[in-house]
């Protein structure tokens, strides 16, 4: 249908599809994304008319207040209100901040950051203002990556939306490969691991330390396969239409340190914080103490972006502290040696990074600080008598091992490119195995994508 419509009308079809896709969660919330779009469109047009940053600043402030205000109201108001109420109780202040009973708009953190990057770039003169409201609205709401990223930049995505794309068998083939692999790792890997992880986190005191450790490792692969699966489905869906959106993951568990991990994990978010928070704070061009604060601020705010809970703030802070510790150790002992891919040194450091990340994920997965601490206490209390045994199907182990091996093979490449190098017989055998696995071994329950909640 996309290729049958004349090019000049395709944006209409894509915009309608994007809004319909978003309305499938909650119809009323489409007005939020429309409102945000209109404010940023008008702000961009007005800033483009003004000669300097001083005169543009009020329009940038309007954009920031609107987008961050909506984000605060729907995502953070109750968190702040609940903590203020706790303080009031502590100091015997008989007043209570009323809390809101609203659902978090799906994807609001993603499209808010996407449209904010446009406003900031126009303010600094790095980006010309978009005059076509339809294309700008499509940039904000493009359905493949609307609700869970990747967070695209205007300068990269919009020119492709405007470009005339003719049907390409190559794009179709590569796109379908990504969608198939994304569905496989989401439905067969992530969804099967999810049920096992939930068992342990629901009642960790029932399980032995070995089962808790297994659940922690499983969660590392659950969240990775869940989010990575969505990302490559989004990339594949866009590629079928001739549109290339950025890679969001590059085998992050093969990273040799935390710094490299964040260059390979949720790349669109980490580069967003680098460009729009870390660099404006001065980056590494400031005094050492200020640089340390910059690093910690970026990681803490990144954690808070993920969710309105102290556990996310602690999660981000831990990444920041470990990043700094590794930086100091590398500087002091010259540990930043380059290792050949798959060498012992590379794999040893990757294992070290995986262990650290797995432990930090405990705060990400836990509902409260106390729950996270309880997990660690139980993990390191091996002499307990468990009342339940974690029952893990053999198929779950087999598919997890297959996923780990495939991730190692995909180091610095992508599934659609990698499999395209093989003969047709091998490719179609692999496709058949993936399809069969999805049909037969998909998780019994359909778990929503984890990052939809952000």
Secondary structure by P-SEA (a helix, b strand, c coil): ccccccccaaaaaaaaaaaaaaacccccaaaaaaaaaaaaaaaaaaaaaccccccaaaaaaaaaaaaaaaaaacccaaaaaaaaaaaaaaacccccccccccccccaaaaaaaaaaaaaaaaaaccccccccaaaaaaaaccccccccccccccccccccccccccccaaaaaaaaaaaaaaaaaaaccaaaaaaaaaaaaaccccccaaaaaaaaaaaaaaaaaaaaaaaaaaaaaaaaacbbbbbccccccccccaaaaaaccaaaaaaaaaaccccccccccccaaaaaaaaaaaaaaaaaaacccaaaaaaaaaaaaaaaaaaaaaaacccccccccccaaaaaaaaaaaaaaaaaacccccccaaaaaaaaaaaacccccccccccccaaaaaaaaaaaaaaaaaccccaaaaaaaccaaaaaaaaaaaaaaaaccccccccccccccc
